Amino acid sequence: MREEALEIQKAIEQEIQKILNGLFEDAPGELKDVIVEFSHFVQRPGKRIRPFLLMLTYKGYSNTDDENNALKLAAVIEIMHAFLLVHDDVIDESLLRRGEPTLHKIYESKFENEKLGKDLAIIVGDIISFYLLGVLSELNIENRTFKKVLKLFSDCYVKTGYGQLLDILYTGRLDETILTDDIPAKISLLKTAYYTFIYPMLFGYYLSGQNDEKEIKTLTEIGKLVGIAFQYRDDILGTFGGDKKSVNDIVEGKATILIKKTAEKISSEKKITLFDIISKKEKTQEEIELIQSLILESGALTETVNEINILVLKALDLIEKLFIKESFKEEIKKILNKMLEIPNIGEVTNGGEISG
């Protein structure tokens, strides 16, 4: 199965390249350099979780060797992911993505204009989303399945957009609402679970020609559980560093599960301090370390790690109930088990790196 998994990943990369080549060829001559930079951005090494899950689900349920439609959709959702990252980086004013400059910073450097860099990144992202709708029209599937896929595609990115809106609304302006309305869980579901796990698996399932309501419900629940766990894990890394991440979540004042759990456990006086600091636009290193200390002392980190374990184990239990080919089931389980690999957080050193 390992060789087949590598072949799937290779085929995904080739399909991504094919679509990007088409995008480049269609671009006006004077704009080709702008599009090339986006293509390079997409091709940076990444996990490719979404297209890989789609292909594993498709091949796990399909009774045919024809995978052209699945590969095309898999490549589309990975390029869509890149487009969303481009806009996310503009919103967060991020400097780096996957260890290299963000796309708007590349454009800024290229044209020596900060505003132009952001403007170009926004419009390029818009172009990509509309171009990919054209690519979707090339899917060679029967009409009823095509309508389902198109509706799922729309639902997927509408929900992701709502999650992003919540994230923006509660970044740097936290209060008791994140506790009473469980904002971190809603953001995790809308911004992460749907488009990273639930919909990629459903895309693969529908393209395989299957349509069992019980199986769809189980796939959806698995995606929900592991998607929330995935975001909670990301919250830990974004709070303490790790996996090439810095402490951006604290710096930006994100409404993470760690902040919610900490606020629930500490005294009213400390809670006021927590919300005051996390909502500040600029934070000192001492303030960042104070937030980290409150999280650790409250037990919020330990509780979040335990919750991740519970969510993933529930998802793994549900996978056993799926009527999917065993080898592909095992490969999906490997992806889910990755969520349990959380760096050991001992002492938090200056700069937010993990030691111990």
LOTORBA-337031 format. One record per residue (C-alpha): residue number from 0; residue in three letters; x, y, z. Coordinates in Angstrom, 3 decimals, decimal comma. Layout:
BEGIN
+-----+-----+----------+----------+----------+
!   k !   r !        u !        v !        w !
+-----+-----+----------+----------+----------+
! NUM ! ALA !        X !        Y !        Z !
...
+-----+-----+----------+----------+----------+
***
This chain:
BEGIN
+-----+-----+----------+----------+----------+
!   k !   r !        u !        v !        w !
+-----+-----+----------+----------+----------+
!   0 ! MET !    0,000 !    0,000 !    0,000 !
!   1 ! ARG !    2,890 !    2,354 !    0,696 !
!   2 ! GLU !    3,962 !    2,262 !   -2,956 !
!   3 ! GLU !    0,399 !    2,895 !   -4,081 !
!   4 ! ALA !    0,124 !    5,838 !   -1,669 !
!   5 ! LEU !    3,278 !    7,342 !   -3,169 !
!   6 ! GLU !    1,854 !    6,844 !   -6,654 !
!   7 ! ILE !   -1,336 !    8,633 !   -5,631 !
!   8 ! GLN !    0,660 !   11,567 !   -4,258 !
!   9 ! LYS !    2,749 !   11,726 !   -7,435 !
!  10 ! ALA !   -0,391 !   11,700 !   -9,600 !
!  11 ! ILE !   -1,886 !   14,537 !   -7,506 !
!  12 ! GLU !    1,234 !   16,666 !   -8,022 !
!  13 ! GLN !    1,128 !   16,031 !  -11,763 !
!  14 ! GLU !   -2,527 !   17,049 !  -11,949 !
!  15 ! ILE !   -1,835 !   20,209 !   -9,935 !
!  16 ! GLN !    0,957 !   21,070 !  -12,374 !
!  17 ! LYS !   -1,337 !   20,422 !  -15,337 !
!  18 ! ILE !   -3,988 !   22,824 !  -14,024 !
!  19 ! LEU !   -1,401 !   25,475 !  -13,173 !
!  20 ! ASN !    0,056 !   25,157 !  -16,671 !
!  21 ! GLY !   -3,385 !   25,795 !  -18,118 !
!  22 ! LEU !   -3,812 !   28,832 !  -15,891 !
!  23 ! PHE !   -0,446 !   30,194 !  -17,049 !
!  24 ! GLU !   -1,250 !   29,629 !  -20,722 !
!  25 ! ASP !   -4,578 !   31,456 !  -20,392 !
!  26 ! ALA !   -3,052 !   34,491 !  -18,642 !
!  27 ! PRO !   -2,348 !   37,663 !  -20,678 !
!  28 ! GLY !    1,349 !   37,979 !  -21,564 !
!  29 ! GLU !    2,038 !   40,931 !  -19,297 !
!  30 ! LEU !    0,532 !   39,072 !  -16,304 !
!  31 ! LYS !    2,272 !   35,727 !  -16,704 !
!  32 ! ASP !    4,994 !   36,653 !  -14,200 !
!  33 ! VAL !    2,311 !   37,334 !  -11,595 !
!  34 ! ILE !    0,684 !   33,941 !  -12,210 !
!  35 ! VAL !    4,040 !   32,137 !  -12,142 !
!  36 ! GLU !    4,632 !   33,370 !   -8,593 !
!  37 ! PHE !    1,297 !   31,910 !   -7,527 !
!  38 ! SER !    2,201 !   28,597 !   -9,196 !
!  39 ! HIS !    5,471 !   28,490 !   -7,269 !
!  40 ! PHE !    3,518 !   29,234 !   -4,075 !
!  41 ! VAL !    1,190 !   26,262 !   -4,693 !
!  42 ! GLN !    4,101 !   23,929 !   -5,376 !
!  43 ! ARG !    5,858 !   24,553 !   -2,074 !
!  44 ! PRO !    6,131 !   21,313 !   -0,091 !
!  45 ! GLY !    3,009 !   20,731 !    1,998 !
!  46 ! LYS !    1,029 !   17,961 !    3,655 !
!  47 ! ARG !   -1,551 !   17,677 !    0,824 !
!  48 ! ILE !   -4,009 !   16,195 !    3,339 !
!  49 ! ARG !   -7,132 !   17,258 !    1,436 !
!  50 ! PRO !   -6,396 !   15,791 !   -2,013 !
!  51 ! PHE !   -4,844 !   12,678 !   -0,483 !
!  52 ! LEU !   -7,946 !   12,024 !    1,637 !
!  53 ! LEU !  -10,165 !   12,533 !   -1,409 !
!  54 ! MET !   -8,163 !   10,004 !   -3,435 !
!  55 ! LEU !   -7,977 !    7,444 !   -0,623 !
!  56 ! THR !  -11,744 !    7,640 !   -0,129 !
!  57 ! TYR !  -12,420 !    7,470 !   -3,862 !
!  58 ! LYS !  -10,181 !    4,454 !   -4,441 !
!  59 ! GLY !  -11,435 !    2,814 !   -1,257 !
!  60 ! TYR !  -15,011 !    2,817 !   -2,535 !
!  61 ! SER !  -14,581 !    2,773 !   -6,319 !
!  62 ! ASN !  -14,987 !   -0,305 !   -8,465 !
!  63 ! THR !  -13,172 !    1,185 !  -11,469 !
!  64 ! ASP !   -9,571 !    2,004 !  -12,339 !
!  65 ! ASP !  -10,557 !    5,332 !  -13,918 !
!  66 ! GLU !   -9,383 !    8,013 !  -11,500 !
!  67 ! ASN !   -9,177 !   11,029 !  -13,824 !
!  68 ! ASN !  -12,174 !   12,836 !  -12,347 !
!  69 ! ALA !  -11,054 !   12,218 !   -8,776 !
!  70 ! LEU !   -7,525 !   13,437 !   -9,536 !
!  71 ! LYS !   -8,863 !   16,594 !  -11,164 !
!  72 ! LEU !  -11,065 !   17,426 !   -8,172 !
!  73 ! ALA !   -8,264 !   16,518 !   -5,757 !
!  74 ! ALA !   -5,939 !   18,970 !   -7,509 !
!  75 ! VAL !   -8,653 !   21,634 !   -7,545 !
!  76 ! ILE !   -9,224 !   21,505 !   -3,776 !
!  77 ! GLU !   -5,467 !   21,708 !   -3,118 !
!  78 ! ILE !   -5,140 !   24,803 !   -5,331 !
!  79 ! MET !   -8,223 !   26,236 !   -3,605 !
!  80 ! HIS !   -6,423 !   25,647 !   -0,316 !
!  81 ! ALA !   -3,455 !   27,644 !   -1,618 !
!  82 ! PHE !   -5,776 !   30,467 !   -2,696 !
!  83 ! LEU !   -7,310 !   30,603 !    0,786 !
!  84 ! LEU !   -3,839 !   30,701 !    2,339 !
!  85 ! VAL !   -2,914 !   33,665 !    0,119 !
!  86 ! HIS !   -5,907 !   35,660 !    1,367 !
!  87 ! ASP !   -5,375 !   34,467 !    4,946 !
!  88 ! ASP !   -1,785 !   35,732 !    4,839 !
!  89 ! VAL !   -2,950 !   39,152 !    3,638 !
!  90 ! ILE !   -5,515 !   39,346 !    6,453 !
!  91 ! ASP !   -2,986 !   38,264 !    9,104 !
!  92 ! GLU !   -0,214 !   40,373 !    7,553 !
!  93 ! SER !    1,972 !   37,261 !    7,669 !
!  94 ! LEU !    5,539 !   37,402 !    6,437 !
!  95 ! LEU !    6,204 !   33,701 !    5,940 !
!  96 ! ARG !    4,329 !   30,655 !    4,701 !
!  97 ! ARG !    5,973 !   27,228 !    4,786 !
!  98 ! GLY !    9,299 !   28,842 !    5,561 !
!  99 ! GLU !    9,262 !   31,203 !    2,585 !
! 100 ! PRO !    7,853 !   34,714 !    1,988 !
! 101 ! THR !    4,068 !   34,942 !    1,633 !
! 102 ! LEU !    2,745 !   35,693 !   -1,839 !
! 103 ! HIS !    1,819 !   39,309 !   -1,098 !
! 104 ! LYS !    5,333 !   39,869 !    0,251 !
! 105 ! ILE !    6,820 !   38,401 !   -2,932 !
! 106 ! TYR !    4,721 !   40,779 !   -5,002 !
! 107 ! GLU !    5,635 !   43,652 !   -2,688 !
! 108 ! SER !    9,321 !   42,924 !   -3,178 !
! 109 ! LYS !    8,936 !   42,428 !   -6,914 !
! 110 ! PHE !    7,147 !   45,751 !   -7,478 !
! 111 ! GLU !    8,586 !   47,627 !   -4,479 !
! 112 ! ASN !    5,125 !   48,619 !   -3,234 !
! 113 ! GLU !    3,440 !   47,222 !   -0,099 !
! 114 ! LYS !   -0,147 !   48,071 !   -1,057 !
! 115 ! LEU !    0,337 !   46,773 !   -4,585 !
! 116 ! GLY !    1,645 !   43,496 !   -3,194 !
! 117 ! LYS !   -1,512 !   42,985 !   -1,139 !
! 118 ! ASP !   -3,813 !   44,116 !   -3,959 !
! 119 ! LEU !   -2,233 !   41,696 !   -6,418 !
! 120 ! ALA !   -2,445 !   38,774 !   -3,965 !
! 121 ! ILE !   -6,150 !   39,419 !   -3,365 !
! 122 ! ILE !   -7,032 !   39,612 !   -7,053 !
! 123 ! VAL !   -4,878 !   36,617 !   -7,986 !
! 124 ! GLY !   -6,744 !   34,629 !   -5,343 !
! 125 ! ASP !  -10,067 !   35,737 !   -6,825 !
! 126 ! ILE !   -8,943 !   34,755 !  -10,327 !
! 127 ! ILE !   -7,869 !   31,321 !   -9,115 !
! 128 ! SER !  -11,244 !   30,599 !   -7,488 !
! 129 ! PHE !  -13,127 !   31,477 !  -10,684 !
! 130 ! TYR !  -10,662 !   29,642 !  -12,918 !
! 131 ! LEU !  -11,134 !   26,480 !  -10,863 !
! 132 ! LEU !  -14,890 !   26,622 !  -11,436 !
! 133 ! GLY !  -14,058 !   26,249 !  -15,120 !
! 134 ! VAL !  -11,853 !   23,260 !  -14,333 !
! 135 ! LEU !  -14,734 !   21,703 !  -12,383 !
! 136 ! SER !  -16,912 !   21,970 !  -15,497 !
! 137 ! GLU !  -14,525 !   19,502 !  -17,176 !
! 138 ! LEU !  -15,461 !   16,667 !  -14,808 !
! 139 ! ASN !  -16,735 !   13,794 !  -16,926 !
! 140 ! ILE !  -19,392 !   12,401 !  -14,603 !
! 141 ! GLU !  -23,103 !   11,784 !  -14,854 !
! 142 ! ASN !  -25,304 !   14,824 !  -14,297 !
! 143 ! ARG !  -26,789 !   13,898 !  -10,917 !
! 144 ! THR !  -23,340 !   13,271 !   -9,396 !
! 145 ! PHE !  -22,005 !   16,478 !  -10,969 !
! 146 ! LYS !  -24,776 !   18,513 !   -9,317 !
! 147 ! LYS !  -24,015 !   16,915 !   -5,938 !
! 148 ! VAL !  -20,300 !   17,650 !   -6,279 !
! 149 ! LEU !  -20,919 !   21,238 !   -7,365 !
! 150 ! LYS !  -23,289 !   21,806 !   -4,435 !
! 151 ! LEU !  -20,769 !   20,267 !   -2,025 !
! 152 ! PHE !  -18,029 !   22,461 !   -3,490 !
! 153 ! SER !  -20,138 !   25,554 !   -2,854 !
! 154 ! ASP !  -21,131 !   24,454 !    0,664 !
! 155 ! CYS !  -17,524 !   23,629 !    1,530 !
! 156 ! TYR !  -16,123 !   27,087 !    0,853 !
! 157 ! VAL !  -19,165 !   28,986 !    2,154 !
! 158 ! LYS !  -18,731 !   27,218 !    5,495 !
! 159 ! THR !  -14,991 !   27,883 !    5,404 !
! 160 ! GLY !  -15,733 !   31,549 !    4,770 !
! 161 ! TYR !  -18,083 !   31,697 !    7,742 !
! 162 ! GLY !  -15,365 !   30,147 !    9,897 !
! 163 ! GLN !  -12,923 !   32,768 !    8,680 !
! 164 ! LEU !  -15,416 !   35,530 !    9,475 !
! 165 ! LEU !  -15,767 !   34,241 !   13,039 !
! 166 ! ASP !  -12,006 !   34,009 !   13,352 !
! 167 ! ILE !  -11,586 !   37,610 !   12,189 !
! 168 ! LEU !  -14,413 !   38,935 !   14,377 !
! 169 ! TYR !  -12,954 !   37,411 !   17,542 !
! 170 ! THR !   -9,261 !   38,012 !   16,848 !
! 171 ! GLY !   -7,953 !   40,684 !   19,192 !
! 172 ! ARG !  -11,377 !   41,373 !   20,719 !
! 173 ! LEU !  -12,048 !   38,547 !   23,133 !
! 174 ! ASP !  -14,611 !   38,570 !   25,917 !
! 175 ! GLU !  -16,998 !   36,218 !   27,732 !
! 176 ! THR !  -18,711 !   35,408 !   24,414 !
! 177 ! ILE !  -15,991 !   32,919 !   23,520 !
! 178 ! LEU !  -17,043 !   30,968 !   26,609 !
! 179 ! THR !  -20,832 !   31,193 !   26,386 !
! 180 ! ASP !  -21,017 !   30,623 !   22,607 !
! 181 ! ASP !  -18,018 !   28,220 !   22,389 !
! 182 ! ILE !  -16,501 !   30,253 !   19,568 !
! 183 ! PRO !  -13,293 !   28,144 !   19,286 !
! 184 ! ALA !  -15,324 !   24,981 !   18,597 !
! 185 ! LYS !  -17,439 !   26,766 !   15,972 !
! 186 ! ILE !  -14,330 !   28,146 !   14,263 !
! 187 ! SER !  -12,709 !   24,697 !   14,342 !
! 188 ! LEU !  -15,740 !   23,084 !   12,735 !
! 189 ! LEU !  -16,412 !   25,717 !   10,081 !
! 190 ! LYS !  -12,895 !   26,834 !    9,221 !
! 191 ! THR !  -11,094 !   23,501 !    9,487 !
! 192 ! ALA !  -13,201 !   20,355 !    9,792 !
! 193 ! TYR !  -15,440 !   20,853 !    6,764 !
! 194 ! TYR !  -12,884 !   21,737 !    4,158 !
! 195 ! THR !   -9,959 !   19,704 !    5,462 !
! 196 ! PHE !  -11,685 !   16,436 !    6,306 !
! 197 ! ILE !  -15,452 !   16,201 !    5,818 !
! 198 ! TYR !  -15,800 !   17,461 !    2,257 !
! 199 ! PRO !  -12,651 !   15,879 !    0,774 !
! 200 ! MET !  -13,906 !   12,467 !    1,940 !
! 201 ! LEU !  -17,433 !   13,159 !    0,690 !
! 202 ! PHE !  -16,073 !   14,295 !   -2,692 !
! 203 ! GLY !  -14,217 !   11,002 !   -3,034 !
! 204 ! TYR !  -17,226 !    9,014 !   -1,889 !
! 205 ! TYR !  -19,681 !   10,590 !   -4,349 !
! 206 ! LEU !  -17,224 !   10,373 !   -7,260 !
! 207 ! SER !  -16,874 !    6,645 !   -6,575 !
! 208 ! GLY !  -20,562 !    6,265 !   -7,452 !
! 209 ! GLN !  -21,677 !    5,374 !   -3,928 !
! 210 ! ASN !  -24,666 !    6,973 !   -2,208 !
! 211 ! ASP !  -25,494 !    5,305 !    1,100 !
! 212 ! GLU !  -26,895 !    7,740 !    3,677 !
! 213 ! LYS !  -25,526 !    5,800 !    6,653 !
! 214 ! GLU !  -22,016 !    5,763 !    5,161 !
! 215 ! ILE !  -22,236 !    9,490 !    4,363 !
! 216 ! LYS !  -23,278 !   10,212 !    7,955 !
! 217 ! THR !  -20,368 !    8,163 !    9,338 !
! 218 ! LEU !  -17,833 !    9,841 !    7,029 !
! 219 ! THR !  -19,185 !   13,234 !    8,065 !
! 220 ! GLU !  -18,914 !   12,443 !   11,777 !
! 221 ! ILE !  -15,357 !   11,130 !   11,357 !
! 222 ! GLY !  -14,395 !   14,314 !    9,530 !
! 223 ! LYS !  -16,016 !   16,474 !   12,201 !
! 224 ! LEU !  -14,207 !   14,745 !   15,070 !
! 225 ! VAL !  -10,762 !   14,691 !   13,519 !
! 226 ! GLY !  -11,181 !   18,165 !   12,009 !
! 227 ! ILE !  -11,807 !   19,720 !   15,411 !
! 228 ! ALA !   -8,879 !   17,725 !   16,824 !
! 229 ! PHE !   -6,696 !   18,980 !   13,957 !
! 230 ! GLN !   -7,543 !   22,608 !   14,770 !
! 231 ! TYR !   -7,008 !   22,103 !   18,500 !
! 232 ! ARG !   -3,580 !   20,621 !   17,739 !
! 233 ! ASP !   -2,846 !   23,607 !   15,507 !
! 234 ! ASP !   -3,923 !   25,915 !   18,349 !
! 235 ! ILE !   -1,309 !   24,287 !   20,600 !
! 236 ! LEU !    1,423 !   24,716 !   18,001 !
! 237 ! GLY !    0,336 !   28,293 !   17,326 !
! 238 ! THR !    0,471 !   29,064 !   21,041 !
! 239 ! PHE !    3,736 !   27,416 !   22,047 !
! 240 ! GLY !    5,555 !   26,990 !   18,747 !
! 241 ! GLY !    6,548 !   23,804 !   16,958 !
! 242 ! ASP !    6,236 !   22,355 !   13,449 !
! 243 ! LYS !    7,956 !   25,536 !   12,181 !
! 244 ! LYS !    5,260 !   27,640 !   13,838 !
! 245 ! SER !    5,805 !   30,657 !   16,074 !
! 246 ! VAL !    3,477 !   31,961 !   18,798 !
! 247 ! ASN !    1,291 !   33,743 !   16,244 !
! 248 ! ASP !   -1,992 !   32,841 !   17,929 !
! 249 ! ILE !   -1,047 !   34,800 !   21,038 !
! 250 ! VAL !    0,484 !   37,679 !   19,078 !
! 251 ! GLU !   -2,640 !   37,986 !   16,919 !
! 252 ! GLY !   -5,047 !   37,441 !   19,826 !
! 253 ! LYS !   -6,833 !   34,391 !   18,427 !
! 254 ! ALA !   -9,892 !   32,855 !   20,097 !
! 255 ! THR !   -8,351 !   29,412 !   20,532 !
! 256 ! ILE !   -9,519 !   26,463 !   22,592 !
! 257 ! LEU !   -6,571 !   27,059 !   24,950 !
! 258 ! ILE !   -7,703 !   30,608 !   25,725 !
! 259 ! LYS !  -11,281 !   29,436 !   26,282 !
! 260 ! LYS !  -10,284 !   26,633 !   28,648 !
! 261 ! THR !   -7,857 !   28,885 !   30,517 !
! 262 ! ALA !  -10,513 !   31,573 !   30,992 !
! 263 ! GLU !  -12,887 !   28,941 !   32,409 !
! 264 ! LYS !  -10,384 !   27,810 !   35,030 !
! 265 ! ILE !   -8,646 !   30,923 !   36,358 !
! 266 ! SER !   -9,851 !   33,567 !   38,822 !
! 267 ! SER !  -11,935 !   36,532 !   37,692 !
! 268 ! GLU !   -8,976 !   38,842 !   38,239 !
! 269 ! LYS !   -6,649 !   36,723 !   36,122 !
! 270 ! LYS !   -9,358 !   36,347 !   33,477 !
! 271 ! ILE !   -9,518 !   40,138 !   33,100 !
! 272 ! THR !   -5,733 !   40,187 !   32,688 !
! 273 ! LEU !   -5,932 !   37,342 !   30,143 !
! 274 ! PHE !   -8,545 !   39,092 !   28,003 !
! 275 ! ASP !   -6,827 !   42,470 !   28,297 !
! 276 ! ILE !   -3,470 !   41,141 !   27,094 !
! 277 ! ILE !   -4,788 !   38,822 !   24,400 !
! 278 ! SER !   -6,876 !   41,673 !   22,966 !
! 279 ! LYS !   -3,941 !   44,110 !   22,784 !
! 280 ! LYS !   -2,684 !   44,863 !   19,272 !
! 281 ! GLU !    0,944 !   44,905 !   20,395 !
! 282 ! LYS !    2,263 !   42,496 !   23,024 !
! 283 ! THR !    5,608 !   42,388 !   24,802 !
! 284 ! GLN !    7,592 !   39,174 !   25,170 !
! 285 ! GLU !    6,777 !   39,248 !   28,891 !
! 286 ! GLU !    3,037 !   39,424 !   28,123 !
! 287 ! ILE !    3,301 !   36,518 !   25,682 !
! 288 ! GLU !    5,080 !   34,435 !   28,315 !
! 289 ! LEU !    2,453 !   35,398 !   30,908 !
! 290 ! ILE !   -0,315 !   34,074 !   28,657 !
! 291 ! GLN !    1,638 !   30,850 !   28,127 !
! 292 ! SER !    2,129 !   30,517 !   31,885 !
! 293 ! LEU !   -1,588 !   31,006 !   32,594 !
! 294 ! ILE !   -2,422 !   28,308 !   30,049 !
! 295 ! LEU !    0,047 !   25,865 !   31,564 !
! 296 ! GLU !   -0,842 !   26,611 !   35,197 !
! 297 ! SER !   -4,598 !   26,359 !   34,568 !
! 298 ! GLY !   -4,285 !   22,868 !   33,122 !
! 299 ! ALA !   -5,886 !   24,023 !   29,861 !
! 300 ! LEU !   -3,084 !   22,517 !   27,788 !
! 301 ! THR !   -3,365 !   19,102 !   29,421 !
! 302 ! GLU !   -7,140 !   19,142 !   29,058 !
! 303 ! THR !   -6,898 !   20,104 !   25,376 !
! 304 ! VAL !   -4,409 !   17,302 !   24,657 !
! 305 ! ASN !   -6,771 !   14,851 !   26,381 !
! 306 ! GLU !   -9,682 !   16,146 !   24,336 !
! 307 ! ILE !   -7,700 !   15,704 !   21,107 !
! 308 ! ASN !   -7,033 !   12,085 !   22,099 !
! 309 ! ILE !  -10,716 !   11,468 !   22,805 !
! 310 ! LEU !  -11,826 !   13,033 !   19,499 !
! 311 ! VAL !   -9,314 !   11,076 !   17,411 !
! 312 ! LEU !  -10,004 !    7,780 !   19,173 !
! 313 ! LYS !  -13,730 !    8,229 !   18,543 !
! 314 ! ALA !  -12,982 !    8,892 !   14,877 !
! 315 ! LEU !  -10,756 !    5,804 !   14,654 !
! 316 ! ASP !  -13,520 !    3,718 !   16,206 !
! 317 ! LEU !  -16,013 !    4,977 !   13,615 !
! 318 ! ILE !  -13,632 !    4,200 !   10,751 !
! 319 ! GLU !  -13,907 !    0,525 !   11,628 !
! 320 ! LYS !  -17,613 !    0,735 !   10,758 !
! 321 ! LEU !  -16,991 !    1,979 !    7,209 !
! 322 ! PHE !  -17,487 !   -0,351 !    4,235 !
! 323 ! ILE !  -14,243 !    0,750 !    2,586 !
! 324 ! LYS !  -11,415 !   -1,412 !    1,256 !
! 325 ! GLU !   -9,150 !   -2,363 !    4,145 !
! 326 ! SER !   -5,858 !   -1,061 !    2,723 !
! 327 ! PHE !   -7,324 !    2,409 !    2,153 !
! 328 ! LYS !   -8,980 !    2,367 !    5,567 !
! 329 ! GLU !   -5,560 !    1,761 !    7,122 !
! 330 ! GLU !   -4,031 !    4,645 !    5,177 !
! 331 ! ILE !   -6,774 !    7,019 !    6,367 !
! 332 ! LYS !   -6,178 !    5,842 !    9,934 !
! 333 ! LYS !   -2,515 !    6,832 !    9,583 !
! 334 ! ILE !   -3,596 !   10,399 !    8,768 !
! 335 ! LEU !   -5,861 !   10,503 !   11,802 !
! 336 ! ASN !   -3,158 !    9,118 !   14,086 !
! 337 ! LYS !   -0,921 !   12,032 !   13,092 !
! 338 ! MET !   -3,258 !   14,245 !   15,124 !
! 339 ! LEU !   -2,058 !   12,449 !   18,258 !
! 340 ! GLU !    1,559 !   13,464 !   17,625 !
! 341 ! ILE !    1,833 !   16,600 !   19,742 !
! 342 ! PRO !    5,258 !   17,936 !   20,721 !
! 343 ! ASN !    6,146 !   17,547 !   24,394 !
! 344 ! ILE !    5,830 !   21,008 !   25,853 !
! 345 ! GLY !    8,185 !   21,468 !   28,756 !
! 346 ! GLU !    9,726 !   24,813 !   29,439 !
! 347 ! VAL !    8,710 !   27,590 !   27,072 !
! 348 ! THR !   11,853 !   29,480 !   26,181 !
! 349 ! ASN !   12,167 !   33,048 !   24,940 !
! 350 ! GLY !   10,706 !   33,323 !   21,457 !
! 351 ! GLY !    8,085 !   30,705 !   22,104 !
! 352 ! GLU !   10,112 !   27,625 !   21,110 !
! 353 ! ILE !    9,468 !   24,279 !   22,734 !
! 354 ! SER !   12,036 !   22,460 !   24,834 !
! 355 ! GLY !   11,871 !   19,328 !   26,906 !
+-----+-----+----------+----------+----------+
***
